[in-house]
Amino acid sequence: MKIIAFILFVTFFNTSFSQDIYRGLKYGMSKSEAKDEYKAHNDLYDNIDLGHGFIWRAFSKNFIFINNGLVAIELVPKGAAFGLGYDNTTSYLEFTATFFKVKGYKEFFRPDYWQYPLNFNSRYGLLLAAPDSSIMVQMYPIVFRMGNSKTSSAVIKVMNYKWFMDTYNTDHAILDEKSKNSGF
């Protein structure tokens, strides 16, 4: 009986902490493990081609860690260090959303103007959940200053679904509590 319990514990432990985020990057990886994976397969993370000229890339500096464990990575359009401009940003986001939907990802949250840099005003952007609820993909535009003018670009955040949902639910519980205590 102890052997069966041990096997179940090891199986649960391994599946809980070895979920893919993207390719060889796994949920819970340490900073050094994630950096080693990125260096060993840089070509896979540098050229993520979704088709029709929409190419994304990951940088190891855009990995997101909580308590030294990898929880998410950010992707940016390749070759867009100086921005994409309004129309290209919108096109990148709309095409990428369609790409994920064709792969079976379902909308979890869709704010108004999620793909428009000048009108975007949401904490989350578009959220799409993987069919197996292992990954949450977040997409949104950013606006930033380049010299004396502003430009825009797009961001994709690929996150562990459970981590995201825990964070999302905690945030909403805090808002519910504040609302209850507000007196209104």
DRENMAR-960447 format. One record per residue (C-alpha): z negated, x, y; residue number from 0. Coordinates in steps of 0.02 Angstrom, whole numbers, always signed. Layout:
N
<node <Z,X,Y>,NUM>
...
***
This chain:
184
<node <+0,+0,+0>,0>
<node <-41,+143,+120>,1>
<node <+128,+221,+84>,2>
<node <+219,+60,+129>,3>
<node <+119,+43,+290>,4>
<node <+158,+224,+335>,5>
<node <+345,+199,+301>,6>
<node <+347,+43,+409>,7>
<node <+255,+133,+549>,8>
<node <+375,+282,+544>,9>
<node <+527,+166,+540>,10>
<node <+461,+66,+688>,11>
<node <+415,+223,+785>,12>
<node <+586,+303,+757>,13>
<node <+686,+148,+803>,14>
<node <+578,+113,+956>,15>
<node <+605,+284,+1031>,16>
<node <+781,+329,+975>,17>
<node <+880,+189,+1055>,18>
<node <+1039,+246,+1137>,19>
<node <+1059,+232,+1323>,20>
<node <+1231,+311,+1327>,21>
<node <+1312,+422,+1196>,22>
<node <+1184,+555,+1145>,23>
<node <+1061,+510,+1282>,24>
<node <+918,+414,+1203>,25>
<node <+776,+312,+1272>,26>
<node <+618,+415,+1284>,27>
<node <+703,+586,+1279>,28>
<node <+609,+720,+1375>,29>
<node <+688,+799,+1528>,30>
<node <+728,+957,+1431>,31>
<node <+804,+860,+1285>,32>
<node <+912,+756,+1402>,33>
<node <+967,+911,+1498>,34>
<node <+1012,+1000,+1336>,35>
<node <+1113,+850,+1277>,36>
<node <+1202,+841,+1444>,37>
<node <+1245,+1027,+1442>,38>
<node <+1303,+1023,+1261>,39>
<node <+1422,+876,+1292>,40>
<node <+1459,+889,+1477>,41>
<node <+1640,+837,+1450>,42>
<node <+1584,+668,+1380>,43>
<node <+1477,+631,+1533>,44>
<node <+1597,+701,+1663>,45>
<node <+1746,+591,+1624>,46>
<node <+1703,+412,+1574>,47>
<node <+1874,+330,+1584>,48>
<node <+1870,+140,+1575>,49>
<node <+2058,+124,+1602>,50>
<node <+2174,+89,+1749>,51>
<node <+2109,+240,+1844>,52>
<node <+1928,+184,+1848>,53>
<node <+1836,+342,+1799>,54>
<node <+1648,+364,+1807>,55>
<node <+1537,+515,+1784>,56>
<node <+1355,+555,+1754>,57>
<node <+1257,+698,+1829>,58>
<node <+1096,+758,+1750>,59>
<node <+1013,+744,+1920>,60>
<node <+1046,+555,+1909>,61>
<node <+943,+532,+1751>,62>
<node <+791,+422,+1776>,63>
<node <+628,+469,+1690>,64>
<node <+463,+379,+1681>,65>
<node <+318,+483,+1614>,66>
<node <+443,+619,+1563>,67>
<node <+540,+496,+1455>,68>
<node <+721,+449,+1491>,69>
<node <+740,+265,+1535>,70>
<node <+907,+257,+1627>,71>
<node <+1057,+352,+1692>,72>
<node <+1162,+322,+1846>,73>
<node <+1350,+336,+1846>,74>
<node <+1458,+362,+2000>,75>
<node <+1647,+355,+2024>,76>
<node <+1726,+523,+1984>,77>
<node <+1799,+609,+2136>,78>
<node <+1709,+498,+2261>,79>
<node <+1586,+620,+2338>,80>
<node <+1645,+563,+2510>,81>
<node <+1648,+379,+2463>,82>
<node <+1779,+258,+2401>,83>
<node <+1799,+144,+2550>,84>
<node <+1772,-43,+2550>,85>
<node <+1921,-104,+2446>,86>
<node <+1907,+31,+2313>,87>
<node <+1720,+3,+2295>,88>
<node <+1749,-182,+2267>,89>
<node <+1889,-145,+2143>,90>
<node <+1782,-20,+2047>,91>
<node <+1641,-145,+2029>,92>
<node <+1749,-295,+1984>,93>
<node <+1851,-200,+1854>,94>
<node <+1695,-122,+1777>,95>
<node <+1608,-291,+1765>,96>
<node <+1761,-361,+1675>,97>
<node <+1763,-209,+1560>,98>
<node <+1584,-243,+1504>,99>
<node <+1610,-431,+1488>,100>
<node <+1760,-401,+1373>,101>
<node <+1641,-295,+1267>,102>
<node <+1526,-446,+1250>,103>
<node <+1398,-406,+1385>,104>
<node <+1321,-564,+1459>,105>
<node <+1271,-596,+1638>,106>
<node <+1084,-590,+1661>,107>
<node <+1085,-598,+1851>,108>
<node <+1228,-617,+1976>,109>
<node <+1184,-619,+2160>,110>
<node <+1305,-675,+2294>,111>
<node <+1414,-535,+2361>,112>
<node <+1359,-415,+2222>,113>
<node <+1523,-318,+2236>,114>
<node <+1547,-316,+2425>,115>
<node <+1471,-166,+2514>,116>
<node <+1450,-246,+2685>,117>
<node <+1375,-409,+2622>,118>
<node <+1271,-344,+2477>,119>
<node <+1086,-382,+2496>,120>
<node <+1003,-389,+2326>,121>
<node <+872,-288,+2237>,122>
<node <+964,-291,+2073>,123>
<node <+1151,-312,+2097>,124>
<node <+1247,-378,+1947>,125>
<node <+1150,-364,+1785>,126>
<node <+1238,-370,+1617>,127>
<node <+1147,-367,+1450>,128>
<node <+1224,-289,+1294>,129>
<node <+1259,-410,+1151>,130>
<node <+1119,-333,+1047>,131>
<node <+996,-329,+1194>,132>
<node <+980,-139,+1186>,133>
<node <+1057,-97,+1355>,134>
<node <+1052,-174,+1528>,135>
<node <+1191,-123,+1647>,136>
<node <+1162,-139,+1833>,137>
<node <+1306,-127,+1958>,138>
<node <+1301,-126,+2146>,139>
<node <+1386,-53,+2301>,140>
<node <+1306,+73,+2417>,141>
<node <+1345,+109,+2599>,142>
<node <+1310,+279,+2673>,143>
<node <+1351,+381,+2827>,144>
<node <+1484,+516,+2824>,145>
<node <+1482,+605,+2990>,146>
<node <+1499,+474,+3126>,147>
<node <+1561,+335,+3014>,148>
<node <+1504,+235,+2864>,149>
<node <+1586,+227,+2695>,150>
<node <+1544,+146,+2530>,151>
<node <+1542,+182,+2345>,152>
<node <+1485,+104,+2183>,153>
<node <+1343,+139,+2062>,154>
<node <+1313,+90,+1882>,155>
<node <+1139,+107,+1809>,156>
<node <+1132,+104,+1619>,157>
<node <+955,+65,+1561>,158>
<node <+855,+33,+1406>,159>
<node <+845,-157,+1395>,160>
<node <+662,-169,+1344>,161>
<node <+606,-50,+1482>,162>
<node <+706,-147,+1611>,163>
<node <+639,-315,+1553>,164>
<node <+460,-250,+1555>,165>
<node <+486,-188,+1733>,166>
<node <+575,-349,+1786>,167>
<node <+439,-461,+1712>,168>
<node <+300,-357,+1791>,169>
<node <+385,-368,+1961>,170>
<node <+401,-557,+1944>,171>
<node <+220,-577,+1887>,172>
<node <+164,-483,+2044>,173>
<node <+273,-595,+2154>,174>
<node <+206,-751,+2067>,175>
<node <+27,-693,+2097>,176>
<node <+63,-654,+2281>,177>
<node <+145,-823,+2301>,178>
<node <-4,-911,+2221>,179>
<node <-126,-816,+2334>,180>
<node <-24,-845,+2492>,181>
<node <-94,-1018,+2520>,182>
<node <+76,-1101,+2525>,183>
***
